[in-house]
Amino acid sequence: MVYQRGKQGFWWYRFRFGGRIVHESARTQSKTIAREAEKQRRRQLEESWNQITRRVLPPTFEKAAAKWLASQQGRVAPNTVSVAKISLKHLLEAFGSRLLCDITAGDVTGYQQKRLRESAQGKTVNIELGVFRQIMKAHDCWSILDGKIKSLPVRKGVGRCLSPGEEQRLLTECAKADSACYTAVVLALNTTMCKDEIRNLRWGQIDLFQGVLTVGKGKTDARTGRVIPLNSAAMKALVDWGSGFPNRQPGHYVFPWCESKQVDPLRPTKGWRTAWRNACKRAGIKVRFHDLRHTAVTKLSESQASDQTIMSIAGHVSRQMLEHYSHIRLAAKRAALDSIATPLPDSAAGRAPAFEEDVHQIGNQIGMPEKGTASKLLN
């Protein structure tokens, strides 16, 4: 029943449910609304008593993504959150206004093809779909897509090692343009550190007196907190760069945030992408910043350092990962094989001219540059 009471004339409803009296105000002066409020309240109690919940539509992908991203803060590494934000820029463009329940496997496949046409690599698209999958799982909407979406093939051996000439040209061009980029490149080439490890480096992690550097939060547990000795090149680059920050504190970032000549040492830089790209263009080489890590690991391998030593410096946890980063160059392979060359018997010396002629004849057929190449190799 509904009835009116009080000076303001608010309507109340009263009914019995589960052996108890429910007596509440509808907070309205309309009798019609009060009756509807009584029905809604009774239905709410009945559904709760019988453990019946109303089905509601899943949110749009945009709202679901914002809620999921907020839930990741503090639970995963900052770098993981950063990668998710980059992935969401593309995902929101495709699915932002769509309800989660309306997204089909065909829509996802179409998204994969669209990203490939935009020259995105398979690994990048797979990372983006990993974020998409986590958002859908968080709202119980992944089960209808599970098993219907295949990951894209990933290129193998993308990383490469710079040649000594490329390395010198790159350092020369970086030194001309931007001292921050130059210092970062020197550190990458001489410590095996990756971009984010360098970008988030603080002065408190560097001991110039002992000549060591302690890596902060890394991508894996093996890379976190590893201690790297500083060679002469890395030491000089850090000393020169540090001279520009006479008031630096242990908690300050080595590469601080800087914009419009305003420097905030308590925030890390976003990076040095423009300076890096310009330096690579002037040097005439096409290379990723991460390839500097490949180069450093390769040079360590060519120095005949033990696998355990290299893995400790680079933070690798498996032989397979070490092989992924190590690209032994032709010159090192040739030097290694030359060191084990077996001296030939004297009786073979008289065969050299004939051997040279045979090689020259074959070389003409396959495009060998000039006569005498075999002699140069033998000598």
PLY file of the C-alpha trace (Angstrom):
ply
format ascii 1.0
element vertex 379
property float x
property float y
property float z
element edge 378
property int vertex1
property int vertex2
end_header
0.00 0.00 0.00
1.03 3.64 -0.49
0.03 6.57 1.66
0.87 10.22 2.16
2.36 11.63 5.31
4.25 14.65 6.65
3.87 18.37 6.04
5.60 18.15 2.65
3.16 15.48 1.47
5.70 12.79 0.55
4.32 9.38 -0.32
5.43 6.23 1.49
4.96 2.56 0.68
4.44 -0.34 3.04
4.37 -4.09 2.33
5.30 -7.39 3.90
8.18 -9.46 2.54
9.76 -12.56 4.09
7.79 -12.15 7.30
8.93 -8.55 7.80
7.37 -5.16 7.16
9.11 -2.99 4.60
8.24 0.62 5.41
10.10 3.24 3.34
9.62 6.69 1.84
9.38 7.05 -1.93
10.62 10.65 -1.55
8.10 11.94 -4.08
4.87 13.92 -3.99
3.47 11.88 -6.89
1.28 8.93 -6.01
1.94 7.30 -9.40
5.70 7.41 -8.91
5.30 6.09 -5.36
3.38 3.05 -6.62
6.09 2.39 -9.21
8.76 2.74 -6.53
6.95 0.15 -4.39
6.92 -2.31 -7.31
10.62 -1.73 -8.04
11.55 -2.20 -4.37
9.52 -5.40 -4.08
11.08 -6.79 -7.28
14.57 -5.89 -6.05
14.01 -7.85 -2.84
12.55 -10.82 -4.71
15.53 -10.99 -7.10
18.00 -10.69 -4.24
16.20 -13.40 -2.23
16.18 -15.79 -5.20
19.73 -14.86 -6.26
18.57 -13.53 -9.58
20.61 -10.75 -11.11
19.51 -8.60 -13.98
21.42 -8.96 -17.19
22.98 -5.72 -18.30
24.74 -4.93 -21.56
28.54 -4.97 -21.44
30.12 -1.52 -21.70
31.65 -0.04 -24.79
35.24 -1.00 -25.51
36.36 2.54 -24.66
34.87 2.43 -21.15
36.03 -1.14 -20.57
39.58 -0.22 -21.66
39.71 2.77 -19.29
38.54 0.63 -16.37
41.01 -2.15 -17.18
43.93 0.25 -17.58
43.17 1.83 -14.20
43.20 -1.63 -12.61
46.70 -2.29 -13.97
48.30 0.69 -12.25
50.57 -0.55 -9.48
49.99 -4.21 -10.35
52.32 -4.48 -13.34
55.58 -2.84 -14.37
55.39 0.77 -15.65
56.83 -0.37 -18.97
53.94 -2.85 -19.36
51.43 -0.06 -18.76
53.24 2.11 -21.30
53.05 -0.64 -23.93
49.33 -1.08 -23.19
48.67 2.63 -23.69
50.41 2.55 -27.07
48.38 -0.51 -28.10
45.12 1.14 -27.01
45.70 4.06 -29.37
45.12 1.68 -32.28
42.50 -0.50 -30.57
40.30 2.43 -29.55
40.33 3.74 -33.09
38.87 0.44 -34.30
36.63 -0.68 -31.42
36.19 2.38 -29.17
32.42 2.90 -29.59
31.52 -0.78 -30.01
29.83 -2.78 -27.26
32.03 -5.66 -26.15
29.30 -8.16 -26.95
29.06 -6.88 -30.53
32.72 -7.46 -31.43
33.08 -10.60 -33.55
36.03 -12.74 -34.60
35.65 -11.29 -38.09
36.06 -7.80 -36.69
39.31 -8.82 -34.99
40.62 -10.51 -38.13
39.80 -7.37 -40.08
41.73 -5.35 -37.51
44.77 -7.60 -37.99
44.68 -7.14 -41.76
44.24 -3.38 -41.42
47.28 -3.08 -39.13
49.37 -5.15 -41.55
48.37 -2.82 -44.40
49.59 0.04 -42.20
53.02 -1.68 -42.18
52.76 -2.85 -38.56
54.78 -5.99 -37.83
53.14 -9.25 -36.75
54.68 -9.08 -33.28
53.29 -5.56 -32.75
49.78 -6.62 -33.75
50.01 -9.67 -31.48
50.92 -7.43 -28.54
47.91 -5.21 -29.30
45.59 -8.22 -29.42
47.06 -9.39 -26.11
45.80 -6.16 -24.56
42.45 -6.61 -26.34
42.15 -10.15 -24.95
42.81 -9.03 -21.37
40.11 -6.34 -21.61
37.58 -8.82 -22.99
38.46 -11.38 -20.30
38.01 -8.80 -17.56
34.36 -8.44 -18.66
33.70 -12.15 -19.39
33.37 -11.53 -23.13
36.37 -13.48 -24.42
34.84 -16.97 -24.37
32.86 -16.40 -27.59
36.09 -15.44 -29.41
38.43 -17.98 -27.84
39.91 -20.32 -30.44
38.62 -18.27 -33.38
41.52 -15.81 -33.60
45.01 -16.82 -34.67
48.18 -14.93 -33.85
50.14 -13.49 -36.75
53.53 -14.99 -37.68
56.49 -13.18 -36.15
59.68 -12.38 -38.03
62.79 -14.11 -36.76
66.20 -12.51 -36.53
65.01 -8.91 -36.77
67.88 -7.57 -34.69
71.27 -6.93 -36.20
74.75 -5.89 -35.21
76.39 -2.68 -36.39
79.69 -2.92 -38.20
82.64 -0.99 -36.71
82.29 1.62 -39.46
78.57 2.09 -38.83
79.21 2.34 -35.12
81.76 5.13 -35.56
79.59 7.07 -38.03
76.61 6.84 -35.69
78.60 8.06 -32.68
80.03 10.94 -34.71
76.60 12.11 -35.87
75.04 11.73 -32.40
77.84 13.79 -30.87
77.16 16.59 -33.35
73.44 16.81 -32.70
72.44 15.99 -29.13
74.58 15.22 -26.09
71.77 13.30 -24.35
71.34 11.02 -27.38
75.11 10.60 -27.67
75.45 9.63 -23.99
72.57 7.17 -24.26
74.09 5.58 -27.38
77.48 5.20 -25.68
75.83 3.55 -22.66
73.84 1.16 -24.87
76.94 0.14 -26.83
79.08 -0.37 -23.72
76.68 -1.77 -21.09
74.09 -3.85 -23.06
71.33 -1.77 -21.44
68.10 -1.24 -23.38
66.36 2.10 -23.93
64.03 2.06 -20.91
66.79 0.90 -18.57
68.85 3.90 -19.69
65.91 6.31 -19.73
64.91 5.46 -16.14
68.45 5.50 -14.78
69.03 7.62 -11.64
72.29 9.06 -10.39
71.97 7.01 -7.21
72.41 3.85 -9.32
75.82 4.99 -10.59
79.03 4.72 -8.54
81.72 6.59 -10.48
84.33 5.91 -7.79
83.89 2.14 -8.02
83.11 2.32 -11.74
79.89 0.32 -11.59
76.26 0.82 -12.48
73.24 -0.94 -10.98
70.29 -1.41 -13.32
66.89 -0.52 -11.90
63.62 -2.21 -12.76
64.15 -4.35 -15.84
61.84 -6.20 -18.18
62.55 -9.47 -16.37
63.76 -10.44 -12.91
67.13 -11.44 -14.40
67.62 -7.94 -15.79
66.50 -6.13 -12.64
69.25 -5.04 -10.25
72.16 -6.46 -12.24
75.52 -4.77 -11.63
77.47 -3.68 -14.72
81.11 -2.50 -14.59
81.69 0.73 -16.51
84.44 0.64 -19.13
86.42 3.74 -20.08
83.99 4.83 -22.82
80.90 4.56 -20.60
82.71 6.25 -17.70
83.85 9.21 -19.81
80.38 9.69 -21.33
78.73 9.73 -17.89
81.32 12.10 -16.38
80.97 14.52 -19.30
77.16 14.37 -19.13
77.11 14.68 -15.35
79.19 17.87 -15.46
76.08 19.61 -16.77
74.22 18.77 -13.54
76.41 20.06 -10.68
73.47 19.97 -8.22
72.36 16.45 -9.04
70.96 14.28 -6.26
70.82 10.45 -5.98
67.09 10.49 -6.69
67.43 12.62 -9.81
67.16 11.02 -13.23
70.31 10.90 -15.33
68.21 11.92 -18.35
65.61 14.30 -16.87
62.40 15.51 -18.44
62.98 18.71 -20.40
60.53 20.86 -22.31
60.72 24.54 -23.33
64.04 24.79 -21.47
62.30 23.69 -18.26
64.05 20.75 -16.59
62.41 18.47 -14.02
65.03 16.05 -12.60
62.34 14.06 -10.78
60.77 12.92 -14.06
62.52 10.80 -16.70
62.80 11.95 -20.29
60.35 10.59 -22.83
63.30 9.72 -25.04
65.49 11.12 -27.78
63.67 9.79 -30.84
64.08 12.85 -33.06
67.82 13.21 -32.40
68.27 9.46 -32.91
66.43 9.35 -36.23
68.25 12.40 -37.57
71.64 10.97 -36.56
70.85 7.63 -38.27
69.74 9.45 -41.41
72.91 11.54 -41.57
75.04 8.45 -40.87
73.33 6.64 -43.72
72.31 3.57 -41.68
68.98 1.97 -40.91
69.03 0.61 -37.39
66.86 0.44 -34.27
68.05 1.75 -30.91
67.57 -1.78 -29.54
70.13 -3.01 -32.08
72.78 -1.28 -29.98
72.12 -3.91 -27.32
72.53 -6.60 -30.01
75.82 -4.96 -31.00
77.12 -4.88 -27.42
76.27 -8.55 -26.81
77.85 -9.51 -30.13
81.10 -7.70 -29.30
81.19 -9.45 -25.92
80.75 -12.80 -27.68
83.54 -11.99 -30.12
85.80 -11.04 -27.21
85.66 -14.69 -26.12
83.99 -13.82 -22.83
82.25 -16.82 -21.29
78.54 -17.33 -21.84
77.92 -17.01 -18.11
79.69 -13.63 -18.01
77.72 -12.29 -20.97
74.42 -13.54 -19.55
75.22 -11.86 -16.23
76.00 -8.52 -17.89
73.06 -8.57 -20.30
70.57 -10.13 -17.89
69.79 -13.16 -20.04
68.41 -16.29 -18.43
68.90 -18.79 -21.23
71.35 -19.81 -23.91
68.60 -19.34 -26.49
68.19 -15.67 -25.60
71.95 -15.18 -25.73
72.03 -16.62 -29.25
69.16 -14.32 -30.23
71.23 -11.24 -29.32
74.61 -12.45 -30.51
75.42 -11.94 -34.21
79.02 -13.06 -34.69
80.41 -10.97 -37.57
82.26 -12.38 -40.60
85.59 -10.83 -39.60
85.46 -12.54 -36.21
84.53 -15.85 -37.81
87.40 -15.53 -40.29
89.89 -14.68 -37.52
88.69 -17.65 -35.47
89.08 -20.06 -38.39
92.45 -18.57 -39.38
93.69 -19.26 -35.87
93.10 -23.00 -36.33
94.37 -23.28 -39.91
96.42 -26.45 -40.30
99.80 -25.95 -42.06
99.87 -27.79 -45.38
102.72 -30.14 -46.29
105.51 -28.83 -48.55
104.43 -31.16 -51.35
101.25 -29.11 -51.76
103.15 -25.88 -52.47
103.69 -26.74 -56.16
99.95 -27.03 -56.70
99.24 -23.37 -55.86
99.42 -21.99 -59.48
97.12 -24.71 -60.76
94.79 -24.13 -57.85
94.74 -20.41 -58.63
93.83 -21.08 -62.25
91.02 -23.43 -61.23
89.62 -20.87 -58.82
89.84 -18.13 -61.44
87.99 -20.28 -63.99
85.22 -21.09 -61.52
85.14 -17.48 -60.35
84.39 -16.25 -63.85
81.40 -18.53 -63.95
79.94 -17.36 -60.63
81.01 -13.71 -60.82
84.17 -13.61 -58.66
85.58 -10.04 -58.83
89.13 -10.53 -60.10
92.00 -12.91 -60.61
94.24 -13.25 -57.62
91.44 -13.40 -55.05
92.38 -16.92 -54.03
96.01 -15.90 -53.57
94.92 -13.04 -51.36
92.91 -15.38 -49.22
95.70 -17.91 -49.00
98.19 -15.22 -48.06
0 1
1 2
2 3
3 4
4 5
5 6
6 7
7 8
8 9
9 10
10 11
11 12
12 13
13 14
14 15
15 16
16 17
17 18
18 19
19 20
20 21
21 22
22 23
23 24
24 25
25 26
26 27
27 28
28 29
29 30
30 31
31 32
32 33
33 34
34 35
35 36
36 37
37 38
38 39
39 40
40 41
41 42
42 43
43 44
44 45
45 46
46 47
47 48
48 49
49 50
50 51
51 52
52 53
53 54
54 55
55 56
56 57
57 58
58 59
59 60
60 61
61 62
62 63
63 64
64 65
65 66
66 67
67 68
68 69
69 70
70 71
71 72
72 73
73 74
74 75
75 76
76 77
77 78
78 79
79 80
80 81
81 82
82 83
83 84
84 85
85 86
86 87
87 88
88 89
89 90
90 91
91 92
92 93
93 94
94 95
95 96
96 97
97 98
98 99
99 100
100 101
101 102
102 103
103 104
104 105
105 106
106 107
107 108
108 109
109 110
110 111
111 112
112 113
113 114
114 115
115 116
116 117
117 118
118 119
119 120
120 121
121 122
122 123
123 124
124 125
125 126
126 127
127 128
128 129
129 130
130 131
131 132
132 133
133 134
134 135
135 136
136 137
137 138
138 139
139 140
140 141
141 142
142 143
143 144
144 145
145 146
146 147
147 148
148 149
149 150
150 151
151 152
152 153
153 154
154 155
155 156
156 157
157 158
158 159
159 160
160 161
161 162
162 163
163 164
164 165
165 166
166 167
167 168
168 169
169 170
170 171
171 172
172 173
173 174
174 175
175 176
176 177
177 178
178 179
179 180
180 181
181 182
182 183
183 184
184 185
185 186
186 187
187 188
188 189
189 190
190 191
191 192
192 193
193 194
194 195
195 196
196 197
197 198
198 199
199 200
200 201
201 202
202 203
203 204
204 205
205 206
206 207
207 208
208 209
209 210
210 211
211 212
212 213
213 214
214 215
215 216
216 217
217 218
218 219
219 220
220 221
221 222
222 223
223 224
224 225
225 226
226 227
227 228
228 229
229 230
230 231
231 232
232 233
233 234
234 235
235 236
236 237
237 238
238 239
239 240
240 241
241 242
242 243
243 244
244 245
245 246
246 247
247 248
248 249
249 250
250 251
251 252
252 253
253 254
254 255
255 256
256 257
257 258
258 259
259 260
260 261
261 262
262 263
263 264
264 265
265 266
266 267
267 268
268 269
269 270
270 271
271 272
272 273
273 274
274 275
275 276
276 277
277 278
278 279
279 280
280 281
281 282
282 283
283 284
284 285
285 286
286 287
287 288
288 289
289 290
290 291
291 292
292 293
293 294
294 295
295 296
296 297
297 298
298 299
299 300
300 301
301 302
302 303
303 304
304 305
305 306
306 307
307 308
308 309
309 310
310 311
311 312
312 313
313 314
314 315
315 316
316 317
317 318
318 319
319 320
320 321
321 322
322 323
323 324
324 325
325 326
326 327
327 328
328 329
329 330
330 331
331 332
332 333
333 334
334 335
335 336
336 337
337 338
338 339
339 340
340 341
341 342
342 343
343 344
344 345
345 346
346 347
347 348
348 349
349 350
350 351
351 352
352 353
353 354
354 355
355 356
356 357
357 358
358 359
359 360
360 361
361 362
362 363
363 364
364 365
365 366
366 367
367 368
368 369
369 370
370 371
371 372
372 373
373 374
374 375
375 376
376 377
377 378
